[in-house]
Amino acid sequence: MNILVINCGSSSLKYQLIDSVTEQVMAKGLCERIRIDGRLKHVPSGRGPVELEAPMPDHTAAVELVLQMLTDPQYGVIGSLDEIGAVGHRIVHGGEKFASSTRITDEVIQAITECNDLAPLHNPANLIGIASCKKLMPQVPMVAVFDTAFHQTMPERAYLYGIPYEYYEKYKIRKYGFHGTSHSFVSKHTAELLGRDVKELRTIVCHLGNGASICAVQNGVSVDTSMGLTPLDGLVMGTRSGTIDPAVIEFIAQKEQRSLSDVMNILNKESGVAGVSGVSSDFRDLETAIDQGNARAKKAMDLFCYRVAQYIGSYTAVMNGVDAIAFTAGVGENNATARAGICQYLGYLGVKLDPERNRVRGEDAVISTDDSRIPVLVVPTNEELAIARETAALVQGQ
Ligand code: AMP
């Protein structure tokens, strides 16, 4: 069955058409500047990319263009829309309502809408994606795959905040966690690579991209993760601060004469390694600056690695040990300096990184030595494939 995977943002739409049997990507692409002017990059498998500017006054126009490209005589990969068996939508926030992926019905759309205030930038855009596909392909079954669902197994002691309990009762303020599709995919694949059953393993997955989070996966389920009510919590990220003393917010607001929303914007968009280094949120730029002797870039990298190592220690404690550590996402898959910087703190676990193996980029690999007490791996994430698998399984009733 061919599955169209849709990841709809406020002004962008990423897509992949995946054959669920061979798991091959038949085509993928990106629509950008939706509601501004409109740009599409379409990459049919085995052929060069097609780039064009086309008006996209709304998301439905963008989806329409994607469907045209997929069936185009020259650039397409299918003969007609009948060859799309199902659509899988990435949905950012499922609140406490969704602990797994689900077939999209009117009730499900309503329940996702009720989670909008938990992810005001993302969920409404995801819903627009659903509405557009429903309009253009009314007969095709659709599935919602949530970033938060995998973490719904966290115990109460991991997800509750130390604030008045009524705020949890009234507003559902708690830790939810994100990147769940990635943490689930990588923890399963780590077990496969080690020839072990995920249900017997304690794995720490470090999803280190521009947004970054860590997850403790015990016996196949998430027992704790570093992002919270929102993706701002936890690690120091590209532009997000991660965990800080909440009193810092009022302090900055007073000293800088800024509003609460200004300060939140600073913590989300001007902080992290970008804010500390003053160089960039991109770890490639950071590395170049470090090589050129930039002291603040070095401080940012040190802070990033230290915080990751802290979480690894914390999650080792939570699971009473760890059997495998996996690095994934842009930085985790490609940046040997960051991986080495993190693993230097893990000697107490008997972790020994192999510098040669650690040079790997973007492919499955064990990067620890053969005598490392705990294997450390690079495991590229593939959220689109995970969404396609979930979608196919639900539609085929598995
Ligand atoms: P993501 O959000 O997962 O796309 O990750 C973005 C981060 O990954 C950026 O900081 C990039 O510097 C880093 N990254 C992505 N690709 C590479 C690469 N080929 N080599 C080094 N770093 C990379």
Residues whose N, C-alpha, C, O or C-beta is under 5 A from the ligand:
A	BS01	AMP	L208 G209 N210 G211 S281 D282 F283 R284 A329 G330 V331 N334 N335
